[in-house]
Amino acid sequence: MKIESVSVDHFRIPLPVALSDSTHGTMTHSGLITVRIRDGDGMEGVGYTYTVNDIGSRAIRTLIEDDLAPAVLNEDPRDIDRLWEKMWWHAHFCGRGGLVSFAMAAIDIALWDLAGKRAEAPLWRLLGGHRNAVQAYAGGIDLAFSLDALLAQADEFLERGFTAIKMKVGRAILGEDVARAEAMRDKLGDHFPLMADANMRWGVHEAVAAARALTPVGLVWLEEPTIPDDWAGNRRIAEQGGVPIAAGENLHSVYEFEQLIMHTAVSYPEPDAATLGGITPWIKVAHLAQARNLPVTSHGIHDIHVHLLCAVSNGSYLEFHGFGLERFLEVPLVLDNGLARAPDRPGHGVAFIWDRLAEHRVA
Amino acid sequence: MKIESVSVDHFRIPLPVALSDSTHGTMTHSGLITVRIRDGDGMEGVGYTYTVNDIGSRAIRTLIEDDLAPAVLNEDPRDIDRLWEKMWWHAHFCGRGGLVSFAMAAIDIALWDLAGKRAEAPLWRLLGGHRNAVQAYAGGIDLAFSLDALLAQADEFLERGFTAIKMKVGRAILGEDVARAEAMRDKLGDHFPLMADANMRWGVHEAVAAARALTPVGLVWLEEPTIPDDWAGNRRIAEQGGVPIAAGENLHSVYEFEQLIMHTAVSYPEPDAATLGGITPWIKVAHLAQARNLPVTSHGIHDIHVHLLCAVSNGSYLEFHGFGLERFLEVPLVLDNGLARAPDRPGHGVAFIWDRLAEHRVA
């Protein structure tokens, strides 16, 4: 059994509406890099990763074409862990995480998809099968929204069936963050799960102050209060702020998650398979978290993460991400009483509508 | 004052002789990615980075072309630190170090070169000017050499005027490493500075054992005994092994060096400006090291590092790297009684022979 071909495509997808948070400014596009791996039986696995505003996309695609695809071509596609290590060491000098992890992710996800298709099993079953549905939350990217627009968005989320919502914080004036979070709490009721995401906006002292000011709102978590590189600072925020902390979307290796989980008092590790190197390291992070008595949540690509959160026993909330890939999928993920149900189709079950993507292709 | 153009070139340079270490296998090529930045007065700064076996080169070049060059174009080239932060945040989602740091390095080095040319000062003076020469060592990449070849290479190094030598260790049998190091010690005499580099070959226990077995050889340092991601393990090796540790060539951000310097008991932090994001973060790492009572050494691109080690008061050995770029330089760095002298030409003073590089250009 051999990998016969690895084909890469790159699309620049306009967002349905421009989004903003405290770090990435205005986001108008996302980059989508897809990988299709075909084996000797003609079966095909599909993987993908993404970027904000398409930054780095062509570099990721180039790295796959030039360096990673040749490393896996003609290898046995069933040796997923071995091929993951091969890619890691092949690109180690310019890798050890970072952008290389995005490129590895697209290949790794394609290999797992192929494995699921060969086994005629959905990924959540192939990976261990703890349950087949997980509570979802709506990830609002709404820092610049007026209060009215923020609350109107919440109405939309409720109408779509969400039973948990995340909002952005990190405005120039902390009082505005608190007032907006309080208005959301008033609207949603005392027991509705509400999260807030600061996208690394604050210094450590500011973050502690913000967490304390937000404590009465009763957040499920406060996300990325400061940069991930400051392990000791993150620990101080978690210990002194009084609000559970979620973090991890900007970490790109299992080793970085080991630091996060062991040394920062994080409550919700949040690996993103698309930016961490794929499903192989995502599962390892989930296991690390469980060994530390922690749940695991997710960031981005919910069509993949619904399987992963269902496969492990410590799966927590699934982020429904706002990048608007739904219109390019044959069967978008739907909500059922606030739950996202992992599909029973073989592999991850994500089928792109390639014809519709075609107009956004980057040559 | 504005940046008028940023041009990128990529060369695949065959090594004069195939090299090997314990991690990268056989190295036959290196990738060279150059950046030329031109300002409104027509002055030009040159920067560059490199890769092992050319892996990742085209991705680095693509990232510069697509994402980083547009971020600095039309900016004031004198705002080096500001532009560094701008690039860091522009590419943060796929960055935070890793491959993005290679791309940033080429631009940052070009900006510093331009600053030196504008000031009509060599970089070592522009950056602080502690002295104008630094002790060099020859970095042998010789793990697969026979003992005879290893000793013959040492003769060559001595003839070229080197007064310090680094050899590779990490062979399958530790006794061979020890025997080879002892043979080198016998040849070179008791007080000749000899280093050994394991290129992450060992687990922690093995590394402690290797350090203890190598202790009688009297090494200046043992380099990268294990993977850099294991901060606690590196600390244990340094504390229990009994040999000073050098590390850092695989770290790609100041934050990673902060971890290394504060938490691993490292003796010789070893930043590489070409893979760390350039001169701007290299100087910050040198200052961090000094605050911790440590010297700083270097890895790779000795034509740049000679300036940096001369500019700071804690500059230690300069690695003379074996990637063979000399034949493409107008004025290669030379040794003077074992010292490498920082040139007095403005900027870094590295002038590529573009005609000679041309035959190795990658389209």
Contacts between the chains, C-beta under 8 A, distances in Angstrom:
chain1	res1	chain2	res2	distance
A	23	B	89	7.3
A	23	B	92	7.1
A	24	B	92	8.0
A	24	B	93	6.8
A	51	B	93	6.4
A	51	B	94	5.6
A	52	B	93	4.4
A	55	B	66	8.0
A	55	B	67	5.1
A	55	B	90	6.6
A	55	B	91	5.8
A	55	B	93	6.8
A	55	B	94	6.5
A	56	B	63	6.3
A	56	B	66	8.0
A	56	B	67	6.1
A	56	B	91	6.0
A	56	B	93	7.4
A	56	B	94	3.6
A	56	B	95	7.5
A	56	B	100	7.4
A	57	B	66	7.9
A	58	B	62	4.9
A	58	B	63	7.8
A	58	B	66	4.9
A	59	B	59	4.3
A	59	B	60	7.3
A	59	B	62	4.5
A	59	B	63	3.9
A	59	B	66	6.9
A	59	B	67	7.3
A	59	B	94	7.7
A	59	B	99	7.2
A	59	B	103	7.9
A	60	B	59	7.3
A	60	B	94	7.0
A	62	B	58	4.9
A	62	B	59	4.5
A	62	B	62	4.7
A	63	B	56	6.2
A	63	B	58	7.8
A	63	B	59	3.9
A	63	B	99	7.4
A	66	B	57	7.9
A	66	B	58	5.0
A	66	B	59	6.9
A	67	B	55	5.1
A	67	B	56	6.1
A	67	B	59	7.3
A	89	B	23	7.3
A	90	B	55	6.6
A	91	B	55	5.8
A	91	B	56	6.0
A	92	B	23	7.1
A	92	B	250	7.3
A	93	B	24	6.8
A	93	B	51	6.4
A	93	B	52	4.4
A	93	B	55	6.8
A	93	B	56	7.4
A	93	B	250	7.3
A	93	B	275	7.8
A	94	B	51	5.7
A	94	B	55	6.5
A	94	B	56	3.6
A	94	B	59	7.7
A	94	B	60	7.0
A	94	B	98	7.3
A	94	B	99	4.7
A	94	B	102	5.8
A	94	B	275	7.6
A	95	B	56	7.5
A	95	B	98	6.3
A	95	B	99	6.8
A	96	B	98	6.5
A	96	B	228	7.4
A	96	B	229	7.1
A	96	B	250	5.9
A	96	B	252	7.2
A	97	B	97	7.2
A	97	B	98	5.4
A	98	B	94	7.3
A	98	B	95	6.3
A	98	B	96	6.5
A	98	B	97	5.4
A	98	B	98	1.5
A	98	B	99	5.3
A	98	B	100	6.1
A	98	B	101	7.6
A	98	B	252	6.8
A	99	B	59	7.2
A	99	B	63	7.4
A	99	B	94	4.7
A	99	B	95	6.8
A	99	B	98	5.3
A	99	B	99	4.3
A	99	B	100	5.8
A	100	B	56	7.4
A	100	B	98	6.1
A	100	B	99	5.8
A	101	B	98	7.6
A	102	B	94	5.8
A	103	B	59	7.8
A	227	B	255	8.0
A	228	B	96	7.3
A	229	B	96	7.1
A	229	B	253	6.9
A	229	B	255	3.5
A	229	B	256	8.0
A	229	B	258	8.0
A	230	B	255	7.5
A	231	B	259	7.7
A	250	B	92	7.3
A	250	B	93	7.3
A	250	B	96	5.9
A	252	B	96	7.2
A	252	B	98	6.9
A	253	B	229	6.9
A	255	B	227	8.0
A	255	B	229	3.5
A	255	B	230	7.5
A	256	B	229	8.0
A	258	B	229	8.0
A	259	B	231	7.7
A	275	B	93	7.8
A	275	B	94	7.6
